[in-house]
Amino acid sequence: MKAKGFSLIELMIVVAIIALLAMVSVPTFKRFLHKCKRSEAYVNLHAIYAAEKAYWAEHGKYSDALMGENSIGWKPEGAIYYTYGFSSGTEGKNYVTGSLQTPASALTGSKATDNQFTVVAAGDIDGDGKPDVLSIDQNNLIKIVKDDLAD
């Protein structure tokens, strides 16, 4: 009577095919995760835009403070990856550091005057040492200043 089952060669071929499929799919999956982290930046930048516009409607000028006295009153919801705000100032007032620990020095180009503002979000989403940098201005225009996903 012949034994039923798979030979060692057949099992090795299946394992090789699974390994090949994993090699192809893992980079695509990582890119998807990085895009999900970037979507957080889009949502929070739009929330900061709305808070700046509300502050301007009430005070007739824009503020470079996210939280605290004379601020726009924006506070991130839950855990965040990116660092948001203005490069000059203090942590917790002018900028908020996310879990990627991107320094405030990456928020270059951020400013707030009486008639205009630019808020920046920065985060090293793929761990290569180069931050992904996005900005939003008083016209609700989001720009990708440095694209960390293009590398």
C-alpha positions as CSV (number, residue, x, y, z in Angstrom):
1,M,0.0,0.0,0.0
2,K,1.3,3.4,-1.0
3,A,1.6,6.1,1.7
4,K,-0.4,9.3,1.2
5,G,1.2,12.7,1.7
6,F,3.6,15.2,0.2
7,S,7.2,14.6,-0.6
8,L,9.9,16.7,0.9
9,I,10.6,18.2,-2.6
10,E,6.9,19.3,-2.9
11,L,7.0,20.9,0.5
12,M,10.2,22.8,-0.2
13,I,8.7,24.1,-3.5
14,V,5.7,25.4,-1.6
15,V,7.9,27.1,1.0
16,A,10.0,28.7,-1.7
17,I,6.8,30.1,-3.4
18,I,5.5,31.5,-0.2
19,A,9.0,33.1,0.5
20,L,9.0,34.7,-3.0
21,L,5.5,36.1,-2.5
22,A,6.5,37.5,0.9
23,M,9.5,39.2,-0.6
24,V,7.3,40.9,-3.2
25,S,4.5,41.9,-0.8
26,V,6.5,43.3,2.2
27,P,7.8,46.4,0.5
28,T,4.4,47.2,-0.8
29,F,2.9,46.7,2.6
30,K,5.5,49.0,4.2
31,R,4.7,51.7,1.7
32,F,1.0,51.4,2.5
33,L,1.8,51.9,6.2
34,H,3.9,55.0,5.5
35,K,1.0,56.4,3.5
36,C,-1.4,55.8,6.4
37,K,1.0,57.7,8.7
38,R,1.0,60.6,6.2
39,S,-2.8,60.7,6.2
40,E,-2.6,61.6,9.9
41,A,-0.6,64.7,8.9
42,Y,-3.3,65.7,6.4
43,V,-6.1,65.4,9.0
44,N,-4.2,67.3,11.7
45,L,-3.0,70.1,9.3
46,H,-6.6,70.7,8.2
47,A,-7.6,70.9,11.9
48,I,-4.9,73.4,12.6
49,Y,-6.0,75.4,9.6
50,A,-9.6,75.5,10.9
51,A,-8.3,76.6,14.4
52,E,-6.2,79.3,12.9
53,K,-9.1,80.6,10.8
54,A,-11.3,80.6,13.9
55,Y,-8.6,82.5,15.9
56,W,-8.3,85.1,13.1
57,A,-12.1,85.6,13.0
58,E,-12.0,86.4,16.7
59,H,-8.7,88.3,17.0
60,G,-8.0,89.7,13.5
61,K,-4.6,88.0,13.3
62,Y,-3.0,84.6,13.2
63,S,-1.2,83.0,16.1
64,D,2.0,80.9,16.3
65,A,0.9,79.2,19.5
66,L,-1.0,75.9,19.2
67,M,-1.8,75.5,22.9
68,G,-1.8,77.7,26.0
69,E,-2.5,81.4,26.5
70,N,-3.2,83.4,23.3
71,S,-3.2,80.2,21.2
72,I,-5.4,78.8,18.6
73,G,-6.5,76.1,21.1
74,W,-5.5,73.1,19.0
75,K,-4.6,69.9,20.7
76,P,-3.9,66.6,18.9
77,E,-6.4,63.8,19.5
78,G,-4.8,60.5,20.6
79,A,-1.3,59.4,19.7
80,I,0.4,61.2,16.8
81,Y,3.4,60.3,14.6
82,Y,4.4,63.7,13.2
83,T,5.7,66.8,14.8
84,Y,3.3,69.8,14.2
85,G,3.6,73.5,14.6
86,F,6.2,76.3,14.4
87,S,10.0,75.9,14.5
88,S,10.5,78.7,16.9
89,G,9.1,78.5,20.4
90,T,8.6,75.9,23.0
91,E,7.4,72.3,23.1
92,G,3.7,72.1,24.1
93,K,3.0,75.7,23.1
94,N,4.4,76.4,19.6
95,Y,4.9,72.8,18.5
96,V,4.0,69.3,19.5
97,T,6.4,66.3,19.0
98,G,4.9,63.0,17.8
99,S,6.1,59.5,18.5
100,L,8.6,59.6,15.5
101,Q,10.5,62.1,17.6
102,T,11.2,64.5,14.7
103,P,12.9,67.6,16.1
104,A,11.3,71.0,15.7
105,S,14.2,72.1,13.5
106,A,12.5,70.1,10.7
107,L,9.6,72.6,10.8
108,T,11.4,75.2,8.8
109,G,9.3,77.7,6.8
110,S,6.6,77.8,9.5
111,K,5.4,81.3,10.5
112,A,2.4,83.3,11.6
113,T,1.9,87.0,11.0
114,D,-1.2,89.1,11.2
115,N,-2.3,88.2,7.7
116,Q,-0.8,84.9,6.9
117,F,0.5,81.6,8.4
118,T,2.2,78.5,7.4
119,V,2.1,75.5,9.7
120,V,4.4,72.5,9.1
121,A,4.2,68.8,10.0
122,A,7.4,66.7,9.9
123,G,8.0,63.0,10.5
124,D,10.6,60.4,9.5
125,I,8.0,57.8,8.5
126,D,10.3,55.3,7.0
127,G,13.2,55.6,9.5
128,D,15.9,56.7,6.9
129,G,16.8,59.9,8.8
130,K,15.1,62.2,6.3
131,P,11.8,63.7,7.4
132,D,8.6,63.8,5.4
133,V,7.6,67.5,5.6
134,L,4.2,68.9,4.7
135,S,2.8,72.5,5.2
136,I,-0.5,74.2,5.1
137,D,-1.2,77.9,4.7
138,Q,-4.0,80.5,5.2
139,N,-5.4,79.5,1.8
140,N,-5.9,75.8,2.9
141,L,-3.2,74.8,0.5
142,I,-1.2,71.7,1.6
143,K,2.2,71.3,0.1
144,I,4.6,68.3,0.3
145,V,7.8,70.2,1.0
146,K,10.0,67.1,1.3
147,D,8.6,63.8,0.1
148,D,10.0,60.9,2.2
149,L,8.0,58.4,0.3
150,A,9.6,59.3,-3.1
151,D,13.0,57.7,-2.1
